[in-house]
Amino acid sequence: MSGVAGLPEDARASVVTVSDRAFRGSYPDRSGPVLAEGLAALGFVVDGPTVVPDERERITAALRAAIAAGTDLVVTTGGTGLAPRDVTPEATAEVIERAVPGLAEALRAAGQAKVPTAVLSRGLTGVAGRALVVNLPGSTGGVRDGLAVLGPVIGHAIHQLRGAGGHEAGSHEASGHEAGSHEASGHEVVGHEAGSHEASGHEVVGHEAGSHEASGHRAAGHEAGGHRASGRGGGGSEAHGMGAEPVAGP
């Protein structure tokens, strides 16, 4: 069973550890296994960790291979700091098509509460195809902090990337709205294109489909779906986790 509400049962994640020393075998990869274990606990089927050196081309190739294999989430650990060979963000920028800056900032903020230098992490977050790509620092502490941020939002993100809009298909019950019909009493219903609308003493404006009975008030612009509104308006040198345990990359 999924450890995250709303996460598809077949959700897949890939872990990429970026570290020269771990790649050479002169240093054990500590953060990669912690990351893989944490993602499995969230409900993902996990591939990796795949260990690559701090080389832009190798990182880019690993990200693209994971995305081509159909993964929903690719998480890297290592190479997000300021050292000359910390190039994970640059490699990630070559792969992602749309940035998700709010998530990247939330990841930095979570680390800053414990380690002030977490703000020096240059990790990116973005979308490539239907996969989300996330950069985390190369420390076990930074990975755990990152998992804590990802947990509450990753199920919604995966649903959106799969084209479900983050909602269960076919029905919505939220804020007094119910799928299939619109009934408004004394209020404005905004934004529906389809469905049926019954408004006692309301004027229905701008609906493209469905049946409308209205006079006197305004219901405008609802897009597809059904909602019931009653009494409401519609409407390396890693910067994160340093000091706790050795980093995976420089």
Secondary structure by P-SEA (a helix, b strand, c coil): ccccccccccbbbbbbbbccccccccccccaaaaaaaaaaaacccccccccccccaaaaaaaaaaaaaacccbbbbcccccccccccaaaaaaacccccaaaaaaaaaaaaaacccccccccccccccccbbbbbbcccaaaaaaaaaaacccaaaaaaaaaccccccccccccccccccbbbbcccccccccccbbbbccbbbccccccccccccbbbcccccbbbbbccccccccccccccccccccc
